[in-house]
């Protein structure tokens, strides 16, 4: 009786395993089908959009006096979305003011000595917008009161200068017939007949007209003067042309009010009635991007990192349905968890699956079961190269300290507490040094899991003392290989988009782990090691 029951137990476990596996897969596909066919989730939302991580780096050197710094920050609108804003300003206190059009950031500090750093960061997702101007739209004779400032003369925009009138008579001998005719003629005249001049100083409209060349601000002011003289409201816009890398140059272009819309024109880069997705608007008006206390050494730069991210519109489209209970993005956003953090959380199980494949199927030994996945997740901010460098430095320095503690013959718990403190000190030191040398990616090494790094450093030291330095370095090397594999998978835009859109796919990840938990086949490393014996038997 007992023998029969024992024989039946493996069958029951097998059937339970199969039922659980099928249930997980069916649940995942069922929820996905519900989203696609009931909630009409757009598959086009899986196509990525471009995002830029922008760091505004400011340096100011004081000599004991108070220092004030001001600049403009972008704001979200129908074309650009700003998120993940962060400020790191040391001695400086920040305040942000908002008016109808602009956001101004002020940093103030008292009795500043030596060089001080300010860093303000944000992420930008912007769209390419193109406008179609009706061919038969006449220039209006009057406008609402709030548009009058955009028709008047201003410093640097000499609307009533005789040279402006003379230029318009040359361009329009019979007068402009329509708005399209007016803006097309002005745009082409400035684009084709005026040379682009790389000049960072102030150039007014008349100076640009006389020279026949100008930078973006001179051409834009001349555009304003010509358009306003024709009774067409126009304003100046300041911002950045976003491109991966480090730069100091900002940009200015023009917006013309046409039929209730502010339509963009850029005669430097020849954008007619459209604005590219890599244009970031920082402010509206003829303003100066940076202001600061005089008699201080002042420097600034923009560091931009280009990324591909899932479309926000696709994720938010699920909110339109009152039957939606599966959109994690909006739910977590309500408690302050950003899409970026949610993406990291959801991708960690996928990284853990990669670790399981390397350990159980390939047969590679690593430090810790899930350390590679956690380091790969943290390395998203440092980049893979700097993440690996930071990881290796922390492990080597901490393991060296561990050897010294072993010589002192301390108890395990105090020793681990000291190891934990050592890891924190090493990470803080690396951050300070990296910021000093402008290596801001390495500065994010503080995001690494501290406790796990302390345990890993101890295991490295133990393996080195018991099995030799070669074995410790071998395991470290394989750990770096698995970290790299996890990083590549976790940074896959397609997988990120899929997981964010369909987090129920984590049930499929669980099902795959269940299947791998029953893995009894030969591992890849074992096959390579015993291949001669295997083929000899064949």
C-alpha positions as CSV (number, residue, x, y, z in Angstrom):
1,X,0.0,0.0,0.0
2,X,2.8,2.4,1.0
3,X,4.8,1.3,-2.0
4,X,1.9,2.1,-4.4
5,X,1.4,5.5,-2.9
6,X,5.1,6.3,-3.3
7,X,5.0,5.3,-6.9
8,X,2.0,7.6,-7.5
9,X,3.5,10.7,-5.9
10,X,5.9,11.5,-8.8
11,X,3.0,11.4,-11.2
12,X,0.9,13.8,-9.1
13,X,3.8,16.2,-8.9
14,X,4.3,15.9,-12.6
15,X,0.7,16.7,-13.4
16,X,0.7,19.6,-10.9
17,X,3.8,20.9,-12.6
18,X,2.2,20.7,-16.1
19,X,-1.1,22.3,-14.8
20,X,0.8,25.2,-13.2
21,X,2.9,25.7,-16.3
22,X,-0.1,25.8,-18.6
23,X,-2.0,28.1,-16.2
24,X,0.7,30.6,-16.1
25,X,1.0,30.7,-19.9
26,X,-2.7,30.8,-20.4
27,X,-3.1,33.7,-17.9
28,X,-0.4,35.7,-19.6
29,X,-1.8,35.2,-23.1
30,X,-5.4,35.8,-21.8
31,X,-4.5,39.2,-20.3
32,X,-2.7,40.2,-23.4
33,X,-5.7,39.2,-25.6
34,X,-8.0,41.2,-23.3
35,X,-5.8,44.3,-23.8
36,X,-5.5,43.9,-27.5
37,X,-9.1,43.0,-28.4
38,X,-11.2,44.6,-25.5
39,X,-9.1,47.6,-24.6
40,X,-7.9,48.2,-28.1
41,X,-4.3,48.5,-27.0
42,X,-2.3,50.0,-30.0
43,X,0.5,47.7,-31.1
44,X,2.1,50.7,-32.7
45,X,2.9,51.8,-29.2
46,X,5.7,49.2,-29.1
47,X,7.6,51.3,-31.6
48,X,10.1,53.3,-29.5
49,X,10.4,57.0,-29.2
50,X,13.6,59.0,-28.7
51,X,14.4,60.5,-25.3
52,X,17.3,62.7,-24.2
53,X,18.8,62.8,-20.7
54,X,20.2,66.3,-20.3
55,X,22.6,67.5,-17.6
56,X,23.1,71.2,-17.2
57,X,26.5,71.5,-15.6
58,X,27.4,75.0,-14.1
59,X,30.7,76.0,-12.6
60,X,31.2,79.2,-10.6
61,X,34.3,80.2,-8.7
62,X,33.8,82.6,-5.8
63,X,36.2,84.8,-3.8
64,X,34.1,85.2,-0.6
65,X,31.2,87.1,-2.1
66,X,27.6,86.0,-2.7
67,X,26.8,84.4,-6.0
68,X,23.6,84.2,-7.9
69,X,23.0,82.1,-11.1
70,X,19.8,82.1,-13.2
71,X,18.8,80.0,-16.2
72,X,15.6,78.8,-17.9
73,X,14.2,75.3,-17.5
74,X,11.9,73.6,-20.0
75,X,8.3,72.8,-19.3
76,X,6.0,70.2,-20.6
77,X,3.5,71.0,-23.4
78,X,1.7,69.3,-26.2
79,X,5.0,68.8,-28.1
80,X,7.6,68.1,-25.4
81,X,7.4,66.1,-22.2
82,X,9.8,66.8,-19.3
83,X,10.3,64.3,-16.6
84,X,12.8,63.0,-14.0
85,X,14.1,66.4,-13.0
86,X,16.8,66.5,-10.4
87,X,19.0,69.2,-8.8
88,X,22.4,68.9,-7.2
89,X,23.8,72.2,-6.2
90,X,25.9,71.9,-3.1
91,X,26.1,75.3,-1.3
92,X,23.5,76.8,-3.6
93,X,19.8,77.0,-2.7
94,X,17.5,76.7,-5.7
95,X,14.1,78.4,-6.3
96,X,12.0,78.1,-9.4
97,X,9.6,80.8,-10.7
98,X,6.8,80.2,-13.2
99,X,5.0,82.8,-15.3
100,X,2.7,82.4,-18.3
101,X,5.4,81.3,-20.6
102,X,8.7,80.4,-18.8
103,X,10.3,78.7,-15.9
104,X,13.3,80.4,-14.3
105,X,15.6,78.6,-11.9
106,X,17.6,80.7,-9.4
107,X,20.6,79.4,-7.4
108,X,21.9,81.6,-4.6
109,X,24.8,81.1,-2.1
110,X,26.5,83.3,0.4
111,X,30.2,83.9,0.9
112,X,31.3,81.4,-1.8
113,X,35.0,80.4,-1.8
114,X,36.6,78.4,-4.6
115,X,35.0,76.5,-7.4
116,X,31.4,75.3,-6.9
117,X,29.3,73.0,-9.1
118,X,25.6,73.1,-10.0
119,X,24.0,70.2,-11.8
120,X,20.4,70.2,-13.0
121,X,19.1,67.2,-15.0
122,X,15.9,66.2,-16.8
123,X,14.7,63.9,-19.4
124,X,13.0,65.1,-22.6
125,X,10.7,63.4,-25.1
126,X,9.7,65.6,-28.0
127,X,7.7,65.3,-31.2
128,X,8.3,66.4,-34.8
129,X,5.5,68.8,-35.7
130,X,4.8,70.1,-39.2
131,X,2.2,72.8,-40.0
132,X,0.3,73.3,-43.3
133,X,-0.4,76.9,-44.0
134,X,-3.5,77.5,-46.2
135,X,-2.4,79.0,-49.5
136,X,-5.3,81.6,-49.6
137,X,-5.2,82.9,-46.1
138,X,-4.9,86.7,-46.1
139,X,-2.9,88.7,-43.5
140,X,-5.4,89.9,-40.9
141,X,-5.9,93.6,-40.3
142,X,-6.3,93.4,-36.5
143,X,-5.4,91.0,-33.7
144,X,-6.5,90.6,-30.0
145,X,-4.9,92.7,-27.4
146,X,-2.6,90.0,-26.1
147,X,-0.9,89.7,-29.5
148,X,0.0,93.4,-29.7
149,X,3.5,93.0,-28.1
150,X,4.4,90.6,-30.9
151,X,3.7,93.3,-33.5
152,X,5.7,96.1,-31.9
153,X,9.3,97.3,-32.1
154,X,11.6,96.0,-29.4
155,X,15.3,96.3,-28.5
156,X,17.2,94.6,-31.4
157,X,14.0,94.3,-33.5
158,X,13.8,97.7,-35.3
159,X,10.4,97.2,-37.0
160,X,10.2,100.9,-38.0
161,X,13.7,101.4,-39.4
162,X,13.7,102.6,-43.0
163,X,16.0,99.7,-44.0
164,X,13.3,97.3,-43.0
165,X,10.7,99.1,-45.1
166,X,13.1,99.2,-48.0
167,X,13.8,95.5,-47.8
168,X,10.1,94.6,-47.8
169,X,9.5,96.8,-50.8
170,X,12.3,94.9,-52.6
171,X,10.9,91.5,-51.6
172,X,7.2,92.4,-52.2
173,X,7.0,95.0,-55.0
174,X,3.3,94.4,-55.3
175,X,2.8,93.7,-51.6
176,X,2.4,90.2,-50.0
177,X,-0.8,88.6,-51.2
178,X,-1.1,86.0,-48.4
179,X,0.5,84.9,-45.2
180,X,2.0,81.9,-46.9
181,X,3.5,84.2,-49.6
182,X,4.9,86.5,-46.9
183,X,6.5,83.9,-44.6
184,X,7.8,81.8,-47.5
185,X,9.5,84.9,-49.1
186,X,11.1,86.0,-45.8
187,X,12.2,82.5,-44.9
188,X,13.8,81.9,-48.3
189,X,15.5,85.3,-48.3
190,X,17.1,84.8,-45.0
191,X,18.0,81.1,-45.7
192,X,19.4,81.6,-49.2
193,X,20.8,85.1,-49.2
194,X,22.3,85.4,-45.7
195,X,25.3,83.4,-44.6
196,X,25.2,81.6,-41.3
197,X,27.7,83.1,-38.9
198,X,28.8,81.3,-35.7
199,X,28.7,84.3,-33.4
200,X,27.6,84.1,-29.7
201,X,27.1,87.8,-29.1
202,X,24.0,90.0,-29.5
203,X,23.1,90.8,-33.2
204,X,20.2,93.1,-33.8
205,X,18.0,93.0,-36.9
206,X,19.6,96.0,-38.7
207,X,23.1,94.8,-38.1
208,X,22.2,91.4,-39.6
209,X,20.6,93.1,-42.6
210,X,23.6,95.3,-43.2
211,X,26.2,92.5,-42.9
212,X,24.2,90.0,-44.9
213,X,25.2,87.3,-42.4
214,X,24.3,86.5,-38.8
215,X,24.0,83.7,-36.2
216,X,20.6,82.3,-35.2
217,X,19.8,85.2,-32.9
218,X,20.6,87.9,-35.6
219,X,18.6,86.1,-38.3
220,X,15.7,85.5,-36.0
221,X,15.5,89.2,-34.9
222,X,15.5,90.2,-38.6
223,X,12.8,87.7,-39.3
224,X,10.7,89.3,-36.5
225,X,11.3,92.8,-37.8
226,X,10.2,91.9,-41.3
227,X,7.1,89.9,-40.2
228,X,5.9,92.4,-37.7
229,X,6.2,95.2,-40.3
230,X,3.8,93.2,-42.4
231,X,1.4,93.0,-39.5
232,X,2.2,89.4,-38.7
233,X,2.8,88.6,-35.0
234,X,6.1,86.8,-34.4
235,X,8.2,86.0,-31.3
236,X,11.6,84.6,-30.5
237,X,12.1,81.1,-29.0
238,X,15.3,79.9,-27.3
239,X,16.3,76.3,-26.7
240,X,18.7,73.5,-27.6
241,X,19.2,71.3,-30.6
242,X,19.5,68.0,-28.8
243,X,22.4,65.7,-29.9
244,X,24.3,63.1,-27.9
245,X,27.5,64.6,-26.4
246,X,28.6,67.7,-24.7
247,X,28.0,71.2,-26.0
248,X,27.8,74.9,-24.9
249,X,25.8,76.3,-27.8
250,X,22.2,77.1,-27.5
251,X,19.8,78.0,-30.3
252,X,17.1,80.5,-31.2
253,X,14.4,80.3,-33.8
254,X,11.1,82.1,-34.6
255,X,7.4,81.4,-34.1
256,X,4.8,83.2,-36.2
257,X,1.2,83.4,-35.1
258,X,-1.0,81.9,-37.9
259,X,-4.7,81.1,-37.5
260,X,-4.5,80.5,-33.7
261,X,-1.2,78.6,-33.8
262,X,2.4,79.6,-33.2
263,X,4.2,78.1,-36.2
264,X,8.0,77.6,-36.0
265,X,10.6,78.8,-38.6
266,X,14.4,78.3,-38.4
267,X,16.4,80.0,-41.1
268,X,19.7,78.6,-39.8
269,X,18.7,74.9,-40.4
270,X,16.0,75.6,-43.0
271,X,13.0,74.3,-41.1
272,X,9.9,75.9,-42.6
273,X,6.7,75.7,-40.6
274,X,8.0,72.6,-38.7
275,X,10.1,71.8,-35.7
276,X,12.2,68.6,-35.4
277,X,11.9,66.2,-32.6
278,X,15.4,67.1,-31.3
279,X,14.5,70.7,-30.7
280,X,14.0,71.5,-27.0
281,X,12.2,74.8,-26.1
282,X,13.6,76.4,-23.0
283,X,12.1,79.9,-23.1
284,X,9.9,82.3,-25.1
285,X,11.0,85.9,-25.8
286,X,14.3,87.8,-26.5
287,X,16.0,86.6,-23.3
288,X,19.5,85.6,-22.1
289,X,19.7,81.9,-21.2
290,X,22.2,82.4,-18.4
291,X,22.6,85.3,-15.9
292,X,25.1,85.3,-13.0
293,X,26.8,87.6,-10.5
294,X,29.5,89.6,-12.2
295,X,33.2,89.3,-11.4
296,X,33.1,85.5,-10.9
297,X,34.6,82.8,-13.1
298,X,31.5,81.2,-14.8
299,X,31.2,78.3,-17.1
300,X,28.4,75.9,-18.3
301,X,27.8,73.0,-20.5
302,X,25.1,70.6,-21.6
303,X,25.7,66.9,-21.5
304,X,23.2,64.9,-23.5
305,X,22.6,61.2,-23.6
306,X,20.3,59.8,-26.3
307,X,18.0,56.9,-25.4
308,X,15.2,54.9,-26.9
309,X,12.2,54.6,-24.7
310,X,8.6,53.1,-25.0
311,X,6.0,55.6,-26.1
312,X,4.2,57.3,-23.3
313,X,1.0,57.7,-25.3
314,X,0.7,53.9,-25.8
315,X,1.1,53.3,-22.1
316,X,-1.4,56.0,-21.2
317,X,-4.0,54.9,-23.8
318,X,-5.1,52.1,-21.6
319,X,-6.5,54.7,-19.2
320,X,-9.2,55.7,-21.7
321,X,-11.0,52.4,-20.9
322,X,-13.0,52.2,-17.7
323,X,-12.5,48.4,-17.7
324,X,-8.7,48.7,-17.6
325,X,-7.2,47.2,-14.4
326,X,-3.8,46.3,-15.9
327,X,-2.0,49.6,-16.5
328,X,0.7,49.6,-13.9
329,X,2.3,52.7,-15.3
330,X,-0.4,55.1,-14.3
331,X,-1.0,53.3,-11.0
332,X,2.6,53.6,-9.9
333,X,2.9,57.1,-11.2
334,X,0.3,58.2,-8.7
335,X,2.7,57.2,-5.8
336,X,5.7,59.0,-7.4
337,X,7.3,56.0,-9.1
338,X,8.4,57.1,-12.6
339,X,8.2,55.0,-15.8
340,X,12.0,54.7,-15.7
341,X,12.0,53.1,-12.2
342,X,9.1,50.9,-13.0
343,X,10.9,49.7,-16.1
344,X,13.9,48.8,-14.0
345,X,11.8,46.9,-11.5
346,X,10.0,45.0,-14.3
347,X,13.2,44.1,-16.1
348,X,15.0,42.6,-13.1
349,X,13.1,39.2,-13.3
350,X,14.1,39.0,-17.0
351,X,17.8,39.6,-16.0
352,X,17.4,36.9,-13.3
353,X,16.2,34.5,-16.0
354,X,19.3,35.2,-18.0
355,X,21.4,34.4,-14.9
356,X,19.5,31.1,-14.5
357,X,20.2,30.1,-18.1
358,X,23.9,30.8,-17.7
359,X,24.2,28.9,-14.4
360,X,21.9,25.9,-15.1
361,X,22.0,25.5,-18.8
362,X,25.5,26.8,-19.8
363,X,27.1,25.9,-16.5
364,X,28.9,29.2,-15.7
365,X,29.7,30.0,-12.1
366,X,29.1,33.6,-10.9
367,X,29.3,35.5,-7.6
368,X,25.8,35.2,-6.2
369,X,22.7,33.9,-7.9
370,X,21.2,37.3,-8.9
371,X,24.1,39.7,-8.4
372,X,24.7,40.0,-12.2
373,X,21.0,41.0,-12.8
374,X,21.2,43.6,-10.0
375,X,24.5,45.1,-11.2
376,X,23.2,45.2,-14.8
377,X,20.1,47.1,-13.6
378,X,22.2,49.6,-11.7
379,X,24.6,49.9,-14.6
380,X,21.8,51.4,-16.7
381,X,22.8,54.8,-15.2
382,X,26.6,54.3,-15.4
383,X,26.7,52.5,-18.8
384,X,28.1,49.0,-19.2
385,X,31.8,50.0,-19.3
386,X,31.8,52.3,-16.3
387,X,29.5,49.9,-14.4
388,X,32.0,47.0,-14.9
389,X,35.0,49.3,-13.9
390,X,33.1,50.4,-10.8
391,X,32.1,46.8,-9.9
392,X,35.7,45.5,-10.3
393,X,37.2,48.4,-8.3
394,X,34.8,48.0,-5.4
395,X,35.3,44.2,-5.2
396,X,39.1,44.4,-5.4
397,X,39.4,47.2,-2.7
398,X,36.9,45.6,-0.4
399,X,38.4,42.2,-0.6
400,X,41.8,43.6,0.3
401,X,40.2,45.2,3.4
402,X,38.6,41.8,4.1
403,X,42.0,40.1,4.2
404,X,43.3,42.7,6.7
405,X,40.2,42.0,8.9
406,X,40.8,38.3,8.7
407,X,44.3,38.8,10.0
408,X,42.8,40.6,13.0
409,X,40.6,37.5,13.6
410,X,37.3,39.4,14.1
411,X,33.9,37.8,14.6
412,X,31.8,37.4,11.4
413,X,29.1,39.9,12.1
414,X,31.4,42.9,13.0
415,X,33.6,41.9,10.1
416,X,30.6,42.1,7.7
417,X,29.5,45.4,9.1
418,X,33.0,46.8,8.5
419,X,32.9,45.4,5.0
420,X,29.6,47.2,4.4
421,X,31.1,50.4,5.6
422,X,34.1,49.9,3.4
423,X,31.9,49.4,0.3
424,X,30.1,52.7,1.1
425,X,33.4,54.6,1.5
426,X,34.8,53.2,-1.7
427,X,31.6,54.1,-3.6
428,X,31.5,57.6,-2.1
429,X,35.2,58.1,-3.0
430,X,34.6,57.0,-6.6
431,X,31.7,59.4,-6.9
432,X,33.7,62.4,-5.6
433,X,36.6,61.6,-7.9
434,X,34.4,61.0,-10.9
435,X,32.5,64.3,-10.4
436,X,35.8,66.1,-10.0
437,X,37.0,64.8,-13.4
438,X,33.6,65.2,-15.1
439,X,32.9,61.4,-15.3
440,X,29.2,61.7,-14.3
441,X,28.3,58.3,-15.6
442,X,30.7,56.7,-13.1
443,X,29.3,58.9,-10.3
444,X,26.1,56.8,-10.5
445,X,28.0,53.8,-9.1
446,X,26.3,54.7,-5.8
447,X,23.2,53.0,-7.2
448,X,24.9,49.6,-6.9
449,X,23.4,47.2,-4.3
450,X,25.7,47.9,-1.3
451,X,25.0,44.9,0.9
452,X,25.3,42.4,-2.0
453,X,28.6,44.0,-3.0
454,X,30.0,43.5,0.5
455,X,29.0,39.8,0.5
456,X,30.5,39.4,-2.9
457,X,33.8,41.0,-1.8
458,X,34.0,38.6,1.1
459,X,33.3,35.6,-1.2
460,X,36.0,36.8,-3.6
461,X,38.5,36.9,-0.7
462,X,37.5,33.5,0.6
463,X,37.8,31.8,-2.8
464,X,41.1,33.6,-3.4
465,X,42.5,32.3,-0.1
466,X,41.1,28.7,-0.4
467,X,41.3,28.1,-4.1
468,X,43.8,30.6,-5.3
469,X,43.8,33.9,-7.2
470,X,43.3,32.2,-10.6
471,X,40.0,30.7,-9.5
472,X,38.8,34.0,-7.9
473,X,39.6,35.9,-11.1
474,X,38.0,33.2,-13.3
475,X,34.7,33.5,-11.4
476,X,35.0,37.3,-11.5
477,X,35.5,37.2,-15.3
478,X,32.5,34.9,-15.8
479,X,30.4,37.2,-13.5
480,X,31.3,40.1,-15.8
481,X,30.3,38.1,-18.9
482,X,26.9,37.3,-17.3
483,X,26.5,41.0,-16.1
484,X,27.1,42.1,-19.7
485,X,24.5,39.6,-21.1
486,X,22.0,40.7,-18.5
487,X,22.7,44.3,-19.4
488,X,22.2,43.7,-23.1
489,X,18.9,41.9,-22.5
490,X,17.6,44.3,-19.9
491,X,18.5,47.3,-22.2
492,X,16.7,45.8,-25.2
493,X,14.1,48.4,-26.2
494,X,11.8,45.8,-27.7
495,X,11.8,43.8,-24.4
496,X,11.3,47.0,-22.3
497,X,8.4,48.0,-24.5
498,X,6.8,44.6,-24.3
499,X,7.2,44.3,-20.5
500,X,5.9,47.8,-19.9
501,X,3.0,47.3,-22.2
502,X,2.3,43.7,-21.1
503,X,3.7,43.2,-17.5
504,X,1.7,40.0,-17.4
505,X,4.6,38.5,-19.5
506,X,6.4,38.1,-16.1
507,X,4.1,35.1,-15.8
508,X,5.8,33.7,-18.8
509,X,9.2,34.4,-17.2
510,X,8.0,32.4,-14.1
511,X,6.9,29.6,-16.4
512,X,10.3,29.5,-18.1
513,X,12.0,29.3,-14.6
514,X,9.7,26.4,-13.8
515,X,10.8,24.6,-16.9
516,X,14.5,25.4,-16.2
517,X,13.9,24.1,-12.7
518,X,13.4,20.6,-14.2
519,X,16.5,20.9,-16.4
520,X,18.3,17.5,-16.3
521,X,20.2,17.8,-19.6
522,X,23.9,18.1,-20.0
523,X,25.3,21.6,-19.5
524,X,27.2,23.4,-22.3
525,X,30.4,23.6,-20.3
526,X,30.1,19.9,-19.4
527,X,29.6,19.1,-23.1
528,X,32.7,21.0,-24.0
529,X,34.7,19.4,-21.2
530,X,33.7,15.9,-22.0
531,X,33.1,16.1,-25.7
532,X,35.8,13.6,-26.6
533,X,34.3,11.0,-24.2
534,X,30.8,11.8,-25.6
535,X,31.8,11.4,-29.2
536,X,33.9,8.3,-28.4
537,X,30.8,6.6,-27.0
538,X,28.8,7.5,-30.1
